[in-house]
C-alpha cells in the first residue's frame, strides 16, 4: 500500500462492547493465542512477491477450507475466493491482499523474513511483508472463524477473497477480469482494512467519500537532435526541452485546477545523456499523476500531452519530433468509500470500541487497487478502514527525536503489538459483518 494516513487523534484504550455478542472479544483473543499468532508469524516469515503468491495462497485457502468455506483457487492468477452461504439475505465481500515487497527485512524479529523471491521479470530480491499484508490475511481468517461460529446470528452470504498483486495495482483487476462477479455471488457491499504504521495501536481511522487517489503512471519520451555540447546551436537539446516540460507541467496544478480539486504531478525519474560534452538525442521522463475525480484525471492526462507538444513546438521541433506520451494501463482508480456504508460500518465498530477509538481522518493521494472492486458496472459500494500498527509510546519516541517512525514499505516496519492490531481488525471486520448481515424481521 502506497500512502501516508494521519490519524485524527491519539490512540485511546477502546471501551467494552455494547453489541449483543458479549463473547466476541474473548473468543477472538482465545483464537489469537490458539491459532492466529502462529499463522501471522508463518505469513510474516514466508512472504512472496506480487503474482508469485503460490504458497501463501495455498495456506490461506487451506485455512478457510478447514473452517468449512467453499474455496476456489487460481482466480486471477493466484487469487482465491471463499464462499459461505447462510440463508437468505445480502451478500458481503471481505478482502485481504497477499503479496510481499522486494525489501530486505531489518526488524530484528525472531520470525523475521529471510526469504528471497524471483519476480515476474526473472529478477531475484529479498522479500518481506513490509506493508502488513500478513496481518490482513491473518485477520481475514480470524473473522472467517467468528462468522462461521456465529451462523445463528446472521443470514446471507459471505464472500472472502485473497487478492494477489496489490503492490503492482493489478490483482483486483485480474480477479474481476477472471469472472469474480460472474462466477461467484455478486456482493451488495465490499469491505477491507489496512494496517498502517502512522496510526497508534488501538485506533481505527476511516475516511468517507474519496479516501485515496487515482494513480496513473505516465512515460514521456522527449526527442531531440544530438550533437557536441560545445555547439548547442547546432542541436535540439532534449535535456533542455525536458526541463521546460517539467516546469510547464506544474502549471496544470497551480493554474488550471480549481484549488479545491486535489491533483499531483510528480516527475519521479529523468534519464538521458551519457557524457558531459554530448547533447543526447532523447530523454525519458517517468511521472506519477494523482487525482480524485474522473474529470480532474482526464484534464491532467490530456494537459500533460498538450504541454509536452506545445513546448516542443515552441522549441522548433516538427510534429514528427514531438514527445511521445504514454499513459500506462491499467491504472489504479480512486478509492471512494461509500458514505452510507461507511456510516453504518463505523457505527458498528464504535459500538465495539467506543467513539474515541474509531475516528475520522483526512483523505490522501496514495493509491490502493481495492478501489477496482467498486469501479465495475455493478458499482458495488465499498469501504476500507485503517488499523493502527505502531504503539503511541513508540510514535512519541520518534517524535521526540524529530524523526518519523518506520513507515509501511520500510525494512524496519512490522506491527509493534501484532496481537492488538490483528484482534482489533478481526473484531472490527466481524462487527461490520454481523451488523450488515443481521436477520431482518
C-alpha positions as CSV (number, residue, x, y, z in Angstrom):
1,X,0.0,0.0,0.0
2,X,1.4,3.4,-1.0
3,X,0.2,6.2,1.2
4,X,0.6,8.1,4.4
5,X,-2.5,8.5,6.6
6,X,-2.6,10.8,9.6
7,X,-4.8,9.8,12.5
8,X,-7.3,12.4,13.7
9,X,-6.4,11.8,17.3
10,X,-4.2,9.8,19.6
11,X,-5.0,6.2,20.5
12,X,-7.4,5.8,23.3
13,X,-8.0,2.4,25.0
14,X,-11.1,1.0,23.5
15,X,-14.2,0.5,25.6
16,X,-16.1,-2.6,26.3
17,X,-18.6,-3.9,23.7
18,X,-22.2,-2.8,23.6
19,X,-23.3,-5.3,21.0
20,X,-25.2,-8.4,22.0
21,X,-22.2,-10.6,21.2
22,X,-20.5,-10.1,24.5
23,X,-18.4,-13.2,24.0
24,X,-16.9,-11.9,20.8
25,X,-13.7,-10.3,22.1
26,X,-12.8,-13.1,24.5
27,X,-13.3,-15.6,21.6
28,X,-11.1,-13.6,19.3
29,X,-8.4,-13.2,22.0
30,X,-8.5,-17.0,22.6
31,X,-8.3,-17.7,18.9
32,X,-5.2,-15.4,18.6
33,X,-3.4,-17.5,21.2
34,X,-4.6,-20.8,19.8
35,X,-4.3,-20.1,16.1
36,X,-3.8,-16.6,14.7
37,X,-0.4,-15.8,16.3
38,X,1.3,-18.8,14.7
39,X,-0.5,-18.1,11.4
40,X,0.6,-14.5,11.4
41,X,4.2,-15.5,12.1
42,X,4.1,-18.0,9.3
43,X,2.9,-15.5,6.8
44,X,5.4,-12.9,8.0
45,X,8.3,-15.4,7.7
46,X,7.3,-16.7,4.3
47,X,6.4,-13.7,2.1
48,X,6.1,-14.0,-1.7
49,X,6.3,-11.3,-4.4
50,X,3.4,-10.0,-6.4
51,X,1.9,-12.6,-8.8
52,X,4.1,-15.2,-7.2
53,X,1.9,-15.8,-4.1
54,X,1.6,-19.6,-4.7
55,X,2.4,-21.0,-1.3
56,X,0.8,-18.0,0.5
57,X,-2.5,-18.5,-1.4
58,X,-2.4,-22.3,-0.8
59,X,-2.0,-21.8,3.0
60,X,-4.8,-19.1,3.1
61,X,-7.1,-21.3,1.0
62,X,-6.5,-24.3,3.3
63,X,-7.2,-22.3,6.5
64,X,-10.6,-21.1,5.0
65,X,-11.4,-24.6,3.7
66,X,-10.7,-26.1,7.1
67,X,-13.2,-23.7,8.6
68,X,-15.9,-25.0,6.2
69,X,-15.9,-22.4,3.4
70,X,-16.2,-23.4,-0.2
71,X,-12.9,-22.3,-1.7
72,X,-11.9,-21.7,-5.3
73,X,-8.2,-21.2,-6.0
74,X,-6.5,-19.7,-9.1
75,X,-8.9,-16.8,-9.6
76,X,-7.0,-14.0,-11.4
77,X,-3.7,-15.9,-11.1
78,X,-3.0,-16.8,-7.5
79,X,-6.2,-15.2,-6.1
80,X,-8.8,-17.2,-4.2
81,X,-12.4,-16.9,-3.3
82,X,-14.2,-18.5,-0.3
83,X,-17.9,-18.6,0.0
84,X,-20.2,-19.3,2.9
85,X,-24.0,-19.3,2.2
86,X,-26.1,-19.0,5.3
87,X,-29.7,-18.5,4.3
88,X,-31.5,-15.5,2.7
89,X,-30.1,-12.0,2.9
90,X,-27.5,-9.7,1.5
91,X,-24.0,-10.7,0.2
92,X,-21.0,-9.1,1.8
93,X,-17.4,-9.5,0.5
94,X,-14.3,-9.1,2.6
95,X,-10.9,-8.8,1.0
96,X,-7.3,-9.3,2.1
97,X,-4.3,-8.8,-0.1
98,X,-1.4,-11.4,-0.1
99,X,1.8,-10.1,-1.7
100,X,5.0,-9.1,-0.1
101,X,7.6,-6.5,-1.2
102,X,11.1,-6.7,-2.6
103,X,12.6,-5.3,0.6
104,X,15.2,-6.9,2.9
105,X,13.8,-7.2,6.4
106,X,15.6,-5.4,9.2
107,X,13.1,-5.5,12.1
108,X,15.1,-7.8,14.4
109,X,12.1,-10.0,15.0
110,X,12.7,-13.7,15.8
111,X,10.4,-14.6,13.0
112,X,11.8,-12.1,10.5
113,X,11.8,-13.0,6.9
114,X,15.0,-14.3,5.3
115,X,13.1,-15.2,2.1
116,X,14.1,-14.3,-1.4
117,X,11.9,-14.4,-4.4
118,X,12.1,-14.2,-8.2
119,X,9.7,-11.7,-9.7
120,X,7.8,-12.0,-13.0
121,X,10.8,-10.5,-14.8
122,X,13.2,-13.1,-13.5
123,X,15.0,-10.9,-11.1
124,X,15.7,-12.1,-7.6
125,X,15.1,-10.0,-4.5
126,X,14.9,-10.3,-0.7
127,X,11.2,-10.3,0.3
128,X,9.3,-9.1,3.4
129,X,5.8,-8.2,4.4
130,X,6.7,-4.5,4.8
131,X,3.2,-3.4,4.1
132,X,1.5,-5.7,6.7
133,X,-0.4,-7.9,4.2
134,X,0.4,-10.7,6.6
135,X,-1.9,-9.1,9.2
136,X,-4.6,-8.7,6.6
137,X,-4.7,-12.4,5.8
138,X,-4.5,-13.4,9.4
139,X,-7.4,-11.1,10.3
140,X,-9.4,-12.5,7.4
141,X,-9.1,-16.0,8.8
142,X,-9.9,-14.7,12.3
143,X,-13.1,-13.0,11.1
144,X,-14.0,-16.1,9.0
145,X,-13.8,-18.2,12.1
146,X,-16.0,-15.9,14.1
147,X,-18.6,-15.7,11.3
148,X,-18.7,-19.5,11.0
149,X,-19.1,-19.9,14.7
150,X,-22.0,-17.4,14.8
151,X,-24.1,-18.6,11.9
152,X,-27.2,-18.4,14.2
153,X,-26.6,-14.6,14.4
154,X,-26.7,-13.7,10.7
155,X,-28.3,-14.5,7.4
156,X,-27.0,-14.1,3.9
157,X,-23.8,-14.9,2.0
158,X,-20.2,-14.1,3.0
159,X,-17.6,-14.0,0.2
160,X,-13.9,-13.8,1.3
161,X,-11.1,-13.1,-1.2
162,X,-7.4,-13.4,-1.1
163,X,-6.1,-10.9,-3.6
164,X,-2.7,-11.1,-5.4
165,X,-0.5,-8.3,-6.6
166,X,-1.9,-5.3,-4.7
167,X,1.6,-3.7,-4.7
168,X,1.5,-3.7,-8.5
169,X,-2.0,-2.3,-8.6
170,X,-3.0,-5.3,-10.8
171,X,-4.5,-8.0,-8.6
172,X,-8.1,-6.7,-8.1
173,X,-8.5,-6.1,-11.8
174,X,-7.1,-9.6,-12.6
175,X,-9.7,-11.2,-10.3
176,X,-12.5,-9.2,-11.8
177,X,-11.4,-10.0,-15.4
178,X,-11.3,-13.7,-14.4
179,X,-15.0,-13.5,-13.6
180,X,-15.1,-12.6,-9.9
181,X,-18.6,-11.1,-10.3
182,X,-19.8,-13.7,-12.8
183,X,-18.5,-16.9,-11.2
184,X,-19.3,-16.1,-7.6
185,X,-22.1,-14.3,-5.7
186,X,-22.1,-10.6,-6.6
187,X,-21.7,-8.6,-3.3
188,X,-24.0,-6.0,-2.2
189,X,-21.0,-4.3,-0.5
190,X,-17.3,-5.0,-0.1
191,X,-15.1,-4.1,2.9
192,X,-11.4,-4.3,3.7
193,X,-8.9,-2.8,6.2
194,X,-5.3,-1.9,6.1
195,X,-2.7,-1.9,8.9
196,X,-0.8,1.4,8.9
197,X,2.3,2.4,10.8
198,X,1.3,6.1,11.3
199,X,-1.8,5.3,13.3
200,X,-1.4,4.5,17.0
201,X,-2.1,0.9,18.1
202,X,-5.6,0.7,19.4
203,X,-7.0,3.2,17.0
204,X,-9.0,2.8,13.8
205,X,-9.4,5.6,11.3
206,X,-11.7,6.0,8.3
207,X,-12.4,8.5,5.5
208,X,-15.9,8.8,4.0
209,X,-16.1,9.6,0.3
210,X,-12.9,10.0,-1.6
211,X,-10.2,8.4,0.6
212,X,-7.3,7.6,-1.9
213,X,-6.4,8.8,-5.3
214,X,-6.5,7.8,-9.0
215,X,-2.9,6.6,-9.7
216,X,-1.6,7.0,-13.2
217,X,1.9,6.3,-14.5
218,X,2.9,8.3,-17.5
219,X,6.1,8.0,-19.6
220,X,7.3,10.9,-21.8
221,X,9.9,10.2,-24.4
222,X,11.4,13.6,-25.3
223,X,13.2,13.6,-28.7
224,X,15.9,16.0,-29.9
225,X,18.8,16.3,-32.3
226,X,22.0,15.4,-30.7
227,X,25.5,16.8,-31.1
228,X,28.5,18.3,-29.4
229,X,28.0,20.0,-26.1
230,X,30.1,22.9,-27.3
231,X,27.8,23.7,-30.2
232,X,24.2,23.7,-28.8
233,X,23.0,25.9,-31.6
234,X,23.5,23.0,-34.0
235,X,21.3,20.7,-31.9
236,X,17.8,20.5,-30.4
237,X,18.7,19.6,-26.8
238,X,16.2,17.2,-25.3
239,X,17.5,17.8,-21.8
240,X,16.7,21.5,-22.1
241,X,13.3,20.6,-23.6
242,X,12.6,18.1,-20.9
243,X,13.3,20.8,-18.3
244,X,10.8,23.2,-19.9
245,X,8.2,20.4,-20.0
246,X,8.7,19.7,-16.3
247,X,8.3,23.3,-15.3
248,X,5.3,23.7,-17.6
249,X,3.5,20.7,-16.1
250,X,3.3,22.3,-12.7
251,X,1.1,25.0,-14.2
252,X,-1.5,22.3,-14.7
253,X,-1.8,22.0,-10.9
254,X,-1.3,25.7,-9.9
255,X,-3.1,27.5,-12.7
256,X,-5.6,25.1,-14.3
257,X,-7.2,23.1,-11.5
258,X,-9.7,24.5,-9.1
259,X,-7.7,25.0,-5.9
260,X,-10.3,22.8,-4.1
261,X,-9.7,19.9,-6.5
262,X,-6.6,17.9,-5.4
263,X,-4.1,16.9,-8.0
264,X,-0.4,15.9,-8.1
265,X,2.1,15.6,-11.0
266,X,5.5,14.3,-9.8
267,X,8.4,13.6,-12.2
268,X,10.0,10.6,-10.5
269,X,12.8,9.9,-12.9
270,X,14.7,11.7,-15.7
271,X,17.0,9.6,-17.8
272,X,19.0,10.9,-20.7
273,X,22.6,11.5,-21.9
274,X,25.8,9.6,-21.5
275,X,28.7,12.1,-21.3
276,X,29.4,15.7,-20.2
277,X,30.0,17.1,-23.6
278,X,27.4,15.2,-25.7
279,X,23.9,16.5,-26.3
280,X,21.8,13.4,-26.5
281,X,19.0,12.5,-28.9
282,X,16.5,11.5,-26.3
283,X,15.4,11.9,-22.6
284,X,12.9,9.7,-20.8
285,X,10.6,11.1,-18.1
286,X,8.6,8.9,-15.7
287,X,5.6,10.6,-14.0
288,X,3.1,9.7,-11.3
289,X,-0.2,11.5,-11.6
290,X,-2.7,11.6,-8.8
291,X,-6.3,12.9,-8.7
292,X,-9.7,12.0,-7.2
293,X,-12.4,12.7,-9.8
294,X,-12.5,11.3,-13.3
295,X,-12.8,14.8,-14.6
296,X,-9.6,16.0,-13.0
297,X,-7.8,12.9,-14.1
298,X,-8.8,13.5,-17.7
299,X,-7.8,17.1,-17.5
300,X,-4.3,16.3,-16.1
301,X,-3.6,13.5,-18.6
302,X,-4.7,15.4,-21.7
303,X,-2.9,18.5,-20.3
304,X,0.4,16.6,-20.0
305,X,0.4,15.8,-23.7
306,X,-0.7,19.3,-24.7
307,X,2.1,20.9,-22.7
308,X,4.7,18.4,-23.9
309,X,3.8,19.0,-27.5
310,X,3.5,22.8,-27.1
311,X,6.9,23.1,-25.6
312,X,8.4,21.0,-28.4
313,X,6.7,23.3,-31.0
314,X,8.0,26.4,-29.2
315,X,11.5,24.9,-29.5
316,X,11.1,24.5,-33.2
317,X,10.6,20.8,-33.4
318,X,8.3,19.3,-36.1
319,X,5.2,17.3,-35.3
320,X,7.1,14.1,-36.1
321,X,9.6,15.0,-33.4
322,X,7.0,15.8,-30.7
323,X,7.4,13.9,-27.4
324,X,5.7,10.6,-27.2
325,X,3.3,10.5,-24.2
326,X,2.2,7.0,-23.0
327,X,-0.3,6.5,-20.1
328,X,0.2,3.1,-18.5
329,X,-2.8,0.8,-18.4
330,X,-4.5,-0.4,-16.3
331,X,-4.4,2.4,-13.8
332,X,-5.5,2.4,-10.2
333,X,-8.8,4.2,-9.7
334,X,-9.6,6.4,-6.7
335,X,-10.9,4.7,-3.6
336,X,-14.4,6.1,-2.9
337,X,-15.7,4.9,0.5
338,X,-19.5,4.9,0.1
339,X,-20.7,7.4,2.7
340,X,-23.8,5.3,3.7
341,X,-21.8,2.1,4.0
342,X,-19.1,4.0,5.9
343,X,-21.6,5.4,8.4
344,X,-23.1,2.0,9.1
345,X,-19.7,0.3,9.4
346,X,-18.3,3.0,11.6
347,X,-21.3,2.8,13.9
348,X,-20.8,-0.9,14.3
349,X,-17.2,-0.5,15.2
350,X,-17.8,2.4,17.5
351,X,-20.3,0.2,19.3
352,X,-17.5,-2.3,19.9
353,X,-14.5,0.1,20.6
354,X,-16.1,3.4,21.6
355,X,-16.3,6.6,19.6
356,X,-12.8,7.8,20.6
357,X,-11.1,4.8,19.2
358,X,-12.7,5.0,15.8
359,X,-12.0,8.4,14.3
360,X,-12.3,10.2,11.0
361,X,-9.1,11.1,9.2
362,X,-8.2,13.1,6.1
363,X,-8.0,11.7,2.5
364,X,-4.6,11.1,1.0
365,X,-3.1,10.9,-2.5
366,X,-1.8,7.4,-2.2
367,X,-3.4,4.6,-4.2
368,X,-5.0,1.2,-3.4
369,X,-6.4,-1.2,-6.0
370,X,-9.2,-2.2,-3.6
371,X,-11.0,0.6,-5.5
372,X,-11.3,-1.7,-8.5
373,X,-14.0,-3.8,-6.7
374,X,-16.5,-0.9,-6.9
375,X,-15.3,0.6,-10.3
376,X,-17.2,-2.0,-12.3
377,X,-20.6,-1.9,-13.9
378,X,-22.1,-3.4,-10.7
379,X,-21.0,-0.3,-8.8
380,X,-20.6,-2.3,-5.6
381,X,-20.4,0.1,-2.5
382,X,-17.0,-0.2,-0.9
383,X,-15.5,0.7,2.5
384,X,-11.9,0.5,3.7
385,X,-10.6,1.5,7.1
386,X,-7.2,1.6,8.7
387,X,-5.9,-0.1,11.9
388,X,-3.0,1.2,14.0
389,X,0.3,-0.6,13.7
390,X,2.7,1.4,16.0
391,X,2.3,2.0,19.7
392,X,1.7,5.6,20.9
393,X,4.8,5.3,23.1
394,X,7.0,4.4,20.1
395,X,5.4,7.1,18.0
396,X,6.1,9.6,20.8
397,X,9.7,8.4,21.0
398,X,10.3,9.1,17.3
399,X,8.6,12.4,17.5
400,X,10.8,13.5,20.5
401,X,13.9,12.7,18.3
402,X,12.5,14.7,15.4
403,X,12.3,11.7,13.1
404,X,9.3,9.8,11.7
405,X,8.5,6.2,12.8
406,X,9.3,3.5,10.2
407,X,6.5,3.6,7.6
408,X,4.8,1.0,5.5
409,X,7.3,-0.3,2.9
410,X,10.2,0.3,5.3
411,X,12.6,-2.6,6.1
412,X,12.1,-1.7,9.7
413,X,8.3,-1.8,9.9
414,X,6.2,-4.5,11.5
415,X,3.4,-4.0,13.9
416,X,4.7,-3.3,17.4
417,X,1.9,-5.2,19.0
418,X,0.5,-7.6,16.4
419,X,-1.9,-9.1,18.9
420,X,-3.8,-5.8,19.4
421,X,-3.6,-4.9,15.7
422,X,-4.9,-8.2,14.5
423,X,-7.5,-8.8,17.1
424,X,-8.9,-5.3,16.7
425,X,-9.1,-5.9,12.9
426,X,-10.8,-9.2,13.4
427,X,-13.3,-7.6,15.8
428,X,-13.9,-4.7,13.5
429,X,-14.5,-6.8,10.4
430,X,-16.7,-9.2,12.3
431,X,-18.7,-6.4,13.9
432,X,-19.4,-4.9,10.5
433,X,-20.3,-8.3,9.0
434,X,-22.7,-9.2,11.8
435,X,-24.4,-5.9,11.6
436,X,-24.6,-5.9,7.8
437,X,-25.9,-9.5,7.7
438,X,-28.2,-9.2,10.7
439,X,-31.5,-11.1,10.1
440,X,-34.3,-8.8,9.1
441,X,-37.7,-9.1,11.0
